[in-house]
Amino acid sequence: MKYTIPVFALFIFFSSLHSQSVTGRVVDTEINQPIYGANVFLVNAGTGDVTNRNGSFSVDISALPDTLRISYVGYRTYSEVIVDVALDDELTILLTPEPVQFAEIVVTSLRPEQQMRHISTSVDVLAAEAMRGTRTHYMEDVLQFVPGVHLQPRHNQDEARISIRGSGIRTNWGVRGINVLINGIPLTDPDGLTDIDAVDLGIVDRVEVLRGPASSLYGSGAIGGAVNFIFGERHQPFGVHVSSLAGSYNFQRHGVSLHGSRDSYSYFLSASYHSKDGYRDRSGGNSQRVFGRFTFAPDDRSDVELLAFWRAINFDLPGSLTQEQFDADPRIASQGAIDGQWRKEKTRSRFGLRYRRDLGRNVKINVAGFYGEHATPYHPIFMVLEEDFRTSGIDGRIEMKHTVAERSNRIIVGAERQYITGGARYYVNEQGERGNLGRNEQIGVGKTGVYVQDEFFIHPRLTLTFGGRYDHLLYDFTDLIGDDSFTDSFDRFTPSIGFAYEPASGVIIHSNYSEGFEPPAITELRGADFRLEPIHSRNIEAGIRASFARHTETEFSVYMMNINSDIIPYTVGFQTRYRNAERTRHNGFEAALRSNLIRNVYTKIAYTYSDFRFVDDEDHDGNRVPGIPEHRLVGGIRYEIPGGLFIGSNIMWNGSYYVNDANIDTHDAYTVFSVFAGYNWPAVTVRLSVENLFDKQYASYVRTNEAQQRYFEPGDGRGVFFGVEIKY
């Protein structure tokens, strides 16, 4: 059985060499530059391709005539009937800039890249245009209009907890349960934790959000889905972008980027600085970020991509408040934060390299690797923490196309290896200074995964996708002072199967079954009174995506997810401990609408219903899982007056929710309303926004099951922000 995949792969490889294909190159009509990532599709054959760095493509033909359709975000869709093809012919396709409809978008965070019309899961793609009118600095600014995604920014709002369908709500810092990538290179460490404040949202071009278990693609740590932040997709020969944003609580963000492209290469460089005094006492600080991306095509069949980033942050931490403190004065810091001089200093860097090559017309290889370091030299909370870690990984996969019964079939086989190692030291906190060394730990986590996925075009309008992945994780924890050292391992196979059907142009019905797998982190294993079991989920969902005239897009999804051994946090004093719940059930409904039905008026609405409950739990059977509201509604409207002026508003309503497993303590429902206005000149944009217009008091972040009932970390009050962007 273990030889089945390699033999099948060789059969496809040799068979595909004899297929007849349409080949060509896609070019921008205005700047005469190749377009990378354009979506190429033969309608009758049901086959497709994505252009490489030179704009080249190759698509299998089963029979002629057929209709060739080419599209890319921001360009008018090209369509032509192909009646005859010579083997040595290469087409040159010119695309004209113009917004395109949602059904043509290619999602790069999937393995392999897929057109939206063929995706059987719930996916959102947010282009930079969709983010206009917001500050585009905090995670809630960018992701709040994605249904099923719950954002909780904390402290200075650079850091946020992101939860998709209830994943990762247990963590008290960072992001868990979601695989986060930057241009397809993993940002999530092998232990499943993501330091999300490394992402510079001021330069983001596109965000792809995959909702629902993605373990068959990414393995452990993707039980809630995946988020891919894409930077540096600029196609002009040369450009400069300077931005400056300032506002309440002495907020400042200044950035500059430089980009350019030629026939065989492109580059993107950026640097930014952010600082604020903070809405609360002891919540100010600053951060710096540098990002670079370089692409090079050594020939017309291969390309190389390099990316690197560096981030440094230095912020005070105000701590969380009880209900009484929160009601009396949300701007105060907790007494523990004051006494211990809580703060955080962190640096993180990562370097990634990707190589792609076409081996013949229907076989492609993709090899990517990364190396990164992160350090926490000074982080006093209830103890003073020091950390230094190094992480690395490599992923290699082969993609093969083959015609089966005159229908296209695409299979991908890959393997991935990631490793993180480093040390953590904990000192007694003596008013913010290091006291005696309390703990000294050496940590190593290795993650190995192999995966296979098949995309079969049963009919030009019906696509079946299925696959699976096997993961093995090995944990090594060494206590350099005491006798708490241990070694542990976890492994699991996670399958998925689904279909996407297009009954009419622009309407896609999709459904899938998928499983998720998330082992506990080492810090959670150490913080448990007994051995923690890994989380395992089974998810069934169905939905519909549709796009209509005037760029109107809508989507609906319903899902049922059963989660075994969910990991639940609770605190003893200042220490966070963990336990397994027997079973939890996550059922939900998600809906979104983005529309330009009225000329010059753009609207967007996202609604999320979440029914998350404990099942078969000895103490909390039937109770709601804390930290997530049952109802959440977000809406926005923008009116663009011909000539450059734009005005608009956003509104977010969160229903009430519990903050502990016992369902005794709650956070009340709240509404946050914002307005903005600005003006676009050809090279300059100015904008003014008022966030939380009515100065609503609410907690942007909650610490669930906090023993001293210090649940609440207040969000910012009313704030006014003014920004300027200059583009050349």
C-alpha positions in Angstrom: 0.0 0.0 0.0 2.8 2.4 0.8 3.9 2.3 -2.9 0.5 3.3 -4.3 1.1 7.0 -4.4 4.6 7.0 -6.0 3.5 4.5 -8.7 0.3 6.5 -9.4 2.4 9.7 -9.6 4.8 8.2 -12.1 1.9 7.0 -14.2 0.4 10.5 -14.3 3.8 12.0 -15.0 4.6 9.9 -18.1 1.0 9.9 -19.4 0.8 13.7 -19.2 3.9 14.3 -21.4 1.7 13.4 -24.4 -1.1 15.8 -23.7 -1.9 18.6 -26.2 -1.9 22.0 -24.6 -2.6 25.7 -25.2 0.4 27.7 -24.2 0.8 31.5 -24.0 1.8 34.6 -22.1 -0.4 37.1 -20.3 0.7 40.8 -20.3 -0.6 44.1 -18.9 -1.8 46.3 -21.8 -0.7 49.6 -20.1 2.8 48.8 -18.9 3.6 45.8 -21.1 4.7 43.8 -18.1 3.9 40.1 -17.5 1.1 39.3 -15.1 2.0 36.7 -12.5 -0.9 34.7 -10.9 -3.5 35.2 -13.7 -6.2 32.6 -13.8 -6.3 30.6 -17.1 -9.2 28.3 -17.8 -10.6 26.2 -20.7 -14.4 26.1 -20.1 -15.4 22.9 -21.9 -12.3 20.9 -20.8 -12.5 22.0 -17.3 -8.7 22.5 -17.1 -6.8 25.5 -15.9 -3.5 27.0 -14.9 -1.9 30.0 -13.2 0.6 32.1 -15.0 4.2 32.1 -13.7 6.6 35.1 -13.1 6.9 35.5 -16.9 3.2 35.5 -17.4 3.4 32.1 -19.1 0.8 29.3 -18.9 0.0 25.9 -20.4 -3.5 24.3 -20.3 -4.5 20.8 -21.5 -7.0 20.4 -24.4 -9.4 17.5 -24.6 -11.3 18.7 -27.7 -11.8 21.7 -29.9 -13.4 24.2 -30.2 -13.1 25.4 -26.6 -13.3 28.8 -24.8 -10.2 30.2 -23.3 -10.9 32.4 -20.3 -8.3 34.5 -18.5 -8.8 36.7 -15.5 -6.9 38.4 -12.7 -8.0 40.6 -9.8 -8.0 44.2 -11.1 -8.3 43.3 -14.8 -11.0 42.8 -17.4 -11.7 39.1 -18.0 -10.4 37.9 -21.4 -12.4 35.3 -23.4 -11.7 33.7 -26.8 -12.9 30.6 -28.7 -10.0 28.4 -29.6 -10.7 26.4 -32.8 -7.2 25.3 -33.8 -3.8 24.9 -32.0 -0.4 24.2 -33.5 2.1 22.6 -31.2 4.6 25.5 -31.6 2.1 28.3 -31.2 2.3 30.6 -28.2 -0.5 33.0 -27.6 0.0 36.6 -26.3 -2.9 37.7 -24.2 -3.3 41.4 -23.3 -5.3 42.1 -20.1 -6.8 45.6 -19.5 -7.0 46.9 -16.0 -10.5 46.7 -14.5 -12.1 45.2 -11.4 -13.2 41.6 -11.9 -15.8 39.5 -10.2 -15.3 37.3 -7.1 -15.8 34.0 -8.8 -12.6 34.3 -10.9 -10.3 34.8 -7.9 -7.4 32.4 -7.5 -6.7 31.4 -3.8 -3.0 30.8 -3.3 -3.2 29.6 0.4 -4.6 26.3 -0.8 -2.4 23.4 -1.9 -2.4 23.6 -4.9 -3.6 27.1 -5.9 -7.3 26.9 -6.8 -9.9 29.1 -8.5 -12.6 30.2 -6.2 -15.1 28.4 -8.4 -13.5 25.0 -7.6 -13.1 25.4 -3.8 -15.3 23.2 -1.6 -14.6 25.1 1.7 -15.5 28.5 3.0 -12.9 31.1 1.8 -12.7 34.8 1.8 -10.3 37.0 -0.3 -9.9 40.6 0.8 -8.2 42.9 -1.7 -6.6 46.2 -0.6 -9.6 48.0 -2.2 -11.9 46.3 0.3 -10.0 47.8 3.2 -10.3 51.5 2.2 -11.7 53.8 4.8 -10.2 52.0 7.8 -6.9 52.6 9.6 -5.5 49.4 8.1 -3.3 49.0 11.1 -5.0 46.7 13.6 -6.3 43.1 12.8 -9.8 44.2 13.6 -9.6 46.9 10.9 -8.7 44.3 8.3 -10.6 41.1 9.3 -13.7 42.3 11.0 -15.8 41.9 7.8 -15.0 38.1 7.5 -17.9 36.1 8.9 -16.9 33.4 11.4 -13.8 35.3 12.4 -13.8 36.8 15.9 -11.1 39.4 16.7 -9.9 40.3 20.2 -7.1 42.9 20.2 -5.4 43.4 23.5 -3.2 45.8 25.4 -1.8 48.1 22.7 -3.9 46.4 19.9 -0.8 45.3 18.0 -1.4 41.9 19.5 -4.7 40.1 18.9 -6.4 36.8 19.4 -7.9 35.6 16.2 -10.5 32.8 16.5 -12.2 31.1 13.5 -15.3 29.2 14.5 -14.2 29.1 18.1 -10.6 28.0 17.6 -7.8 29.2 19.9 -10.1 31.0 22.3 -8.2 29.4 25.2 -4.9 31.2 24.5 -3.9 34.2 26.6 -1.4 35.5 24.0 -0.7 34.9 20.4 -2.9 32.9 18.0 -3.6 29.2 18.2 -5.6 26.9 16.0 -5.0 28.9 12.9 -2.2 28.4 10.4 -0.9 31.9 9.5 1.3 32.5 6.5 3.0 35.5 4.8 3.1 35.0 1.0 2.6 31.3 1.6 5.6 31.0 4.0 4.6 29.8 7.5 4.5 32.4 10.2 3.1 29.9 12.6 5.8 28.0 14.6 5.9 24.2 14.6 4.3 24.1 18.1 1.2 25.8 16.7 1.6 29.3 18.1 1.7 32.4 16.0 3.1 35.8 17.0 0.6 37.8 15.0 2.0 41.3 15.7 4.8 40.4 13.2 2.4 41.2 10.4 2.6 44.8 9.0 -1.0 45.5 7.9 -0.1 48.9 6.5 1.4 47.2 3.4 -0.9 44.3 2.9 -2.2 43.8 -0.7 -4.5 40.8 -0.1 -5.7 38.6 2.7 -7.0 35.0 2.1 -9.0 33.4 5.0 -9.8 29.7 4.9 -12.6 28.9 7.4 -12.9 25.5 8.9 -10.4 22.7 9.7 -7.4 22.8 7.3 -5.3 20.0 8.9 -5.4 18.0 5.6 -3.4 20.9 4.1 -1.3 22.2 7.0 -1.4 19.5 9.6 -1.5 20.3 13.3 -2.3 23.8 14.3 -4.9 24.5 11.6 -8.0 23.2 13.4 -9.8 26.5 12.8 -8.5 27.3 9.4 -5.7 29.4 7.8 -4.9 33.1 7.0 -2.5 34.1 4.3 -1.3 37.7 4.2 0.1 38.7 0.8 2.5 41.6 0.4 4.5 43.0 -2.5 2.2 42.2 -5.4 3.0 45.3 -7.4 3.4 45.3 -11.2 4.5 48.8 -12.0 8.1 49.3 -13.4 8.8 51.6 -10.4 6.8 53.0 -7.5 7.1 54.7 -4.1 4.5 54.8 -1.4 4.8 57.0 1.7 2.1 57.0 4.4 1.6 58.8 7.7 -1.2 58.3 10.2 -1.7 60.1 13.5 -4.4 60.4 16.1 -5.8 60.1 19.6 -3.7 58.8 22.5 -0.7 60.0 20.6 -1.0 57.3 18.0 1.5 57.5 15.1 2.3 55.2 12.2 4.7 56.2 9.5 5.8 54.0 6.6 7.6 54.0 3.3 7.8 51.3 0.6 9.6 51.0 -2.7 8.7 48.6 -5.5 9.5 47.8 -9.1 9.5 45.1 -11.8 11.2 44.2 -15.0 10.8 41.3 -17.4 12.5 38.8 -15.2 12.4 40.2 -11.6 10.4 42.3 -9.2 11.1 43.8 -5.8 9.3 45.3 -2.8 10.9 46.9 0.3 9.1 48.6 3.2 9.8 50.0 6.6 7.4 51.4 9.2 7.3 52.8 12.7 4.4 52.8 15.1 3.9 54.3 18.6 1.2 55.3 20.9 0.7 56.4 24.6 -2.3 54.2 24.8 -5.9 54.6 26.0 -5.2 53.0 29.3 -2.4 53.7 31.9 0.7 51.7 31.2 -0.3 50.7 27.6 2.1 52.8 25.5 5.1 51.8 23.5 6.5 51.5 20.0 7.2 49.0 17.2 9.3 48.9 14.1 8.9 46.6 11.1 11.0 46.0 7.9 9.8 43.7 5.0 11.4 42.8 1.7 10.4 40.6 -1.2 12.3 39.8 -4.3 11.3 37.5 -7.2 13.4 36.4 -10.1 12.6 34.2 -13.1 15.8 32.6 -14.4 13.9 31.2 -17.4 10.4 30.8 -18.7 9.8 27.6 -16.7 11.0 28.6 -13.2 10.9 31.3 -10.7 12.6 32.1 -7.3 11.0 34.1 -4.5 12.8 35.5 -1.5 11.2 37.3 1.4 12.4 38.5 4.8 11.0 40.5 7.7 12.2 41.9 11.0 10.0 43.2 13.8 10.8 44.8 17.2 8.2 45.8 19.8 8.5 47.5 23.2 5.3 48.1 25.1 4.0 48.4 28.6 1.2 46.1 29.7 -1.8 47.3 31.7 -3.1 43.9 32.7 -6.8 42.9 33.0 -9.5 44.3 35.3 -12.4 42.9 37.4 -16.0 43.8 36.6 -16.0 46.5 39.3 -12.7 48.1 38.1 -13.9 47.9 34.5 -17.2 49.7 35.4 -15.5 52.3 37.6 -12.6 53.4 35.3 -11.6 51.3 32.3 -8.5 53.4 31.7 -6.7 52.3 34.8 -4.0 49.6 34.9 -4.3 46.6 37.2 -2.5 46.8 40.5 -0.4 43.8 39.6 0.8 45.4 36.4 1.7 48.5 38.3 3.6 46.7 41.1 5.4 44.4 38.7 6.1 47.0 36.1 4.6 44.7 33.4 6.0 45.2 29.9 7.1 43.3 26.8 10.2 43.6 24.6 10.3 41.2 21.7 12.1 40.8 18.4 11.3 38.5 15.5 12.9 37.9 12.1 12.3 35.3 9.4 13.8 34.6 6.0 12.0 32.5 3.3 13.0 31.1 0.0 10.7 29.4 -2.6 11.6 27.8 -5.9 9.1 26.7 -8.5 9.7 24.9 -11.8 7.7 23.4 -14.6 8.9 19.9 -15.5 7.2 19.4 -18.8 3.8 20.8 -19.5 1.9 19.1 -16.8 4.3 18.6 -13.9 5.4 21.3 -11.5 7.6 21.2 -8.4 7.5 23.7 -5.5 10.1 23.8 -2.8 10.0 26.3 0.0 12.1 26.8 3.2 12.4 29.3 6.0 14.6 30.1 9.0 13.7 32.5 11.8 14.6 33.7 15.2 12.6 35.4 17.9 13.7 36.6 21.3 12.1 38.1 24.4 14.9 39.7 26.3 12.7 41.4 28.9 9.1 40.5 29.7 8.1 41.1 33.3 4.6 39.9 34.2 4.0 37.8 37.3 7.5 36.6 36.6 10.3 38.1 34.4 10.5 36.0 31.3 13.5 35.7 28.9 13.2 33.6 25.7 15.4 32.9 22.6 14.1 30.5 19.9 15.2 29.4 16.4 12.7 27.9 14.0 13.2 26.4 10.5 11.2 24.4 8.0 11.1 23.0 4.5 8.2 22.0 2.3 8.4 20.2 -1.0 5.6 19.1 -3.3 5.0 18.0 -6.8 1.9 18.9 -8.8 0.7 16.8 -11.7 -2.1 17.1 -14.3 -3.6 14.3 -16.2 -6.7 13.7 -18.3 -9.0 11.0 -17.1 -12.0 10.1 -19.3 -11.4 13.4 -21.1 -11.6 15.3 -17.8 -8.7 17.0 -16.0 -7.3 15.6 -12.9 -4.8 17.4 -10.7 -2.9 15.7 -7.9 -0.4 17.1 -5.4 2.0 15.0 -3.2 4.1 16.7 -0.6 6.2 16.5 2.5 7.0 19.0 5.2 9.4 19.2 8.1 9.5 22.0 10.7 11.5 22.4 13.9 11.8 24.9 16.7 14.3 24.9 19.6 15.3 27.3 22.3 15.2 28.2 25.9 13.1 30.1 28.4 14.1 31.4 31.8 11.8 32.7 34.5 12.9 35.0 37.3 11.2 36.2 40.4 9.6 39.6 39.6 10.9 42.2 42.0 9.1 45.4 41.0 9.9 44.8 37.3 13.5 43.6 38.0 15.0 40.1 37.7 15.2 38.4 41.0 16.2 34.8 41.6 16.0 32.3 38.7 12.9 30.2 39.3 12.8 28.0 36.1 15.2 27.3 33.3 13.9 25.3 30.4 15.1 24.0 27.1 12.4 23.2 24.5 12.3 21.5 21.2 9.4 20.6 18.9 9.7 18.7 15.6 6.8 18.4 13.2 6.8 16.1 10.2 4.0 15.8 7.7 3.2 14.1 4.4 0.1 14.9 2.4 -1.7 14.2 -0.8 -4.6 16.1 -2.4 -6.5 15.5 -5.6 -8.7 17.9 -7.6 -10.9 16.1 -10.2 -13.0 18.0 -12.7 -15.9 15.6 -13.0 -17.7 18.2 -15.2 -16.8 21.7 -16.3 -19.1 22.9 -13.5 -18.4 20.2 -10.9 -15.2 19.7 -9.0 -14.4 17.0 -6.5 -11.5 17.5 -4.1 -10.2 15.0 -1.6 -7.0 14.4 0.3 -5.4 13.8 3.6 -2.3 14.4 5.7 -0.4 12.4 8.3 1.5 14.4 11.0 3.9 13.3 13.7 5.1 15.7 16.4 7.8 15.1 18.9 8.2 17.3 22.0 11.3 17.5 24.1 11.2 19.4 27.3 14.3 19.7 29.5 14.1 21.2 33.0 17.6 22.5 33.7 16.9 23.1 37.4 14.3 20.6 38.6 13.1 17.1 37.6 10.1 18.0 35.4 11.8 17.0 32.1 9.7 14.9 29.7 9.4 13.7 26.1 6.1 13.2 24.3 4.8 12.6 20.8 1.5 12.9 19.0 0.4 11.8 15.5 -2.7 11.6 13.4 -4.1 11.3 9.9 -6.6 14.0 8.9 -8.7 13.5 5.8 -11.0 15.9 3.8 -13.4 15.5 0.9 -15.7 18.0 -0.7 -17.2 19.3 -3.9 -18.0 22.6 -5.6 -20.8 22.9 -8.2 -21.5 25.9 -10.4 -25.2 25.5 -11.5 -25.1 29.0 -13.1 -22.4 31.4 -13.9 -21.1 33.1 -10.8 -23.0 30.8 -8.4 -21.1 28.1 -6.5 -22.6 25.5 -4.2 -20.0 23.8 -2.0 -19.8 21.2 0.7 -17.1 19.3 2.5 -16.2 17.0 5.4 -12.9 17.7 7.1 -11.0 16.7 10.3 -8.7 18.8 12.4 -5.9 18.0 14.7 -4.1 20.1 17.3 -1.8 18.7 20.0 -1.2 20.8 23.2 1.7 23.2 23.3 4.6 22.3 25.6 3.7 25.2 27.9 0.2 23.7 28.1 1.6 20.2 28.8 3.7 21.7 31.6 0.7 23.6 32.9 -1.6 20.6 33.3 -2.2 18.4 36.3 -2.4 15.3 34.1 -1.4 14.4 30.5 -3.4 16.5 28.0 -4.8 14.8 24.9 -4.7 16.4 21.5 -7.8 18.2 20.1 -9.6 16.3 17.3 -12.4 17.8 15.3 -14.9 16.5 12.7 -16.5 19.2 10.6 -19.3 19.1 8.1 -20.3 22.2 6.2 -22.2 23.4 3.2 -22.5 26.8 1.6 -23.1 29.0 -1.4 -21.1 31.8 -3.0 -22.5 34.0 -5.7 -21.5 37.1 -7.6 -23.9 39.2 -9.6 -23.9 42.5 -11.6 -22.1 45.5 -10.4 -19.7 43.5 -8.2 -22.2 42.2 -5.8 -21.0 39.2 -3.9 -22.7 37.1 -1.3 -21.9 34.0 0.7 -23.7 31.7 3.2 -22.2 28.8 5.2 -23.6 26.4 7.8 -21.5 24.0 9.7 -21.5 21.4 12.5 -18.3 20.6 14.2 -17.7 18.1 17.0 -14.5 18.6 19.0 -13.1 15.9 21.2 -10.7 16.7 24.1 -10.9 20.5 23.6 -8.2 22.2 25.7 -9.7 24.6 28.3 -7.7 27.1 30.4 -8.2 28.1 34.0 -6.1 30.0 36.5 -4.7 29.2 39.9 -3.4 32.5 41.3 -1.5 34.0 38.4 -0.7 30.6 36.9 -2.7 29.4 33.9 -3.5 25.7 34.0 -5.2 23.5 31.3 -7.6 20.6 31.1 -9.3 18.6 28.4 -13.1 18.9 28.0 -14.7 15.6 27.1 -16.4 17.0 24.1 -17.6 20.4 22.7 -20.0 21.0 19.9 -19.6 24.0 17.6 -22.5 24.8 15.3 -22.8 28.0 13.3 -24.1 30.0 10.4 -22.1 32.6 8.5 -23.3 35.2 5.9 -21.7 38.1 4.1 -22.7 40.6 1.4 -20.5 43.0 -0.5 -22.3 45.1 -3.1 -22.1 48.1 -5.5 -25.7 47.8 -6.6 -26.2 51.6 -6.2 -23.8 53.6 -8.3 -20.8 54.9 -6.3 -22.1 53.3 -3.1 -20.3 50.3 -1.7 -21.8 48.2 1.2 -20.6 45.2 3.1 -22.2 43.2 5.8 -21.1 40.1 7.8 -23.1 38.1 10.2 -22.0 35.3 12.4 -24.1 32.9 14.6 -22.1 30.7 16.9 -23.7 28.0 19.1 -20.7 26.5 21.0 -21.5 24.2 23.9 -19.9 21.7 26.3 -21.1 18.1 25.7 -20.6 15.2 28.1 -18.7 17.5 30.5 -18.9 16.5 34.1 -19.2 20.0 35.5 -20.5 22.1 32.6 -22.6 19.8 30.3 -24.9 22.0 28.2 -23.1 25.3 29.1 -21.9 27.6 26.4 -18.1 27.8 25.6 -17.0 31.1 27.0 -15.3 34.0 25.1 -17.4 34.0 21.9 -20.7 35.9 21.4 -23.7 33.9 20.0 -24.4 36.8 17.5 -22.0 39.2 15.8 -23.0 41.7 13.1 -20.6 44.0 11.2 -21.7 46.5 8.5 -20.1 49.2 6.5 -21.0 51.7 3.7 -18.8 53.9 1.6 -19.9 56.6 -0.9 -17.5 57.7 -3.5 -18.3 61.1 -5.1 -16.9 61.4 -8.7 -13.8 63.5 -8.5 -12.2 61.9 -5.5 -14.2 62.5 -2.4 -15.4 59.5 -0.3 -17.3 59.2 3.0 -18.5 56.3 4.9 -19.1 54.5 8.2 -18.6 51.1 9.9 -20.6 49.6 12.7 -19.8 46.5 14.8 -22.3 44.8 17.2 -21.3 42.0 19.5 -23.9 40.1 21.5 -23.4 39.3 25.1 -21.3 36.2 26.0 -20.0 34.3 29.0 -16.5 34.7 30.3 -16.2 31.5 32.3 -17.2 27.8 31.9 -19.7 28.0 34.7 -21.7 30.6 32.6 -22.0 32.9 35.6 -20.0 36.0 34.6 -20.7 37.7 31.3 -19.7 40.5 29.1 -22.7 42.6 28.0 -23.5 43.3 24.3 -22.0 46.4 22.8 -22.0 48.4 19.6 -19.0 50.4 18.2 -19.7 52.9 15.5 -17.0 54.7 13.3 -17.1 57.2 10.5 -14.5 58.3 7.9 -14.0 60.7 5.0 -11.3 61.4 2.6 -10.2 62.5 -0.8 -8.3 60.7 -3.6 -6.1 62.6 -6.0 -4.0 60.7 -8.6 -1.0 60.5 -6.4 -2.3 61.6 -2.9 -4.9 60.3 -0.6 -6.0 62.0 2.7 -8.5 60.6 5.1 -10.0 61.4 8.5 -11.7 58.8 10.7 -13.4 58.8 14.1 -13.3 55.4 15.8 -15.8 54.4 18.5 -17.7 57.6 17.8 -20.0 57.3 20.8 -17.2 56.4 23.2 -18.7 53.0 24.0 -17.1 51.2 27.0 -16.4 47.6 26.2 -13.7 44.9 26.6 -11.9 44.2 23.4 -10.2 41.2 25.0 -11.3 38.8 27.8 -9.3 36.3 29.8 -11.7 33.4 30.2 -11.9 31.4 33.5 -9.6 33.9 35.3 -9.5 32.8 38.9 -9.5 36.3 40.4 -12.3 37.4 38.0 -9.9 39.8 36.2 -11.6 39.0 32.9 -11.6 42.3 31.1 -9.1 44.3 29.0 -10.9 47.4 27.8 -10.9 48.6 24.2 -10.0 52.1 23.1 -12.5 54.9 23.7 -13.3 57.6 21.1 -10.4 58.4 18.8 -9.8 60.7 15.9 -7.2 59.7 13.2 -5.8 61.6 10.2 -3.8 60.0 7.5 -1.9 60.9 4.3 -0.7 58.6 1.6 1.6 59.6 -1.3 2.1 57.3 -4.3 4.4 57.8 -7.1 
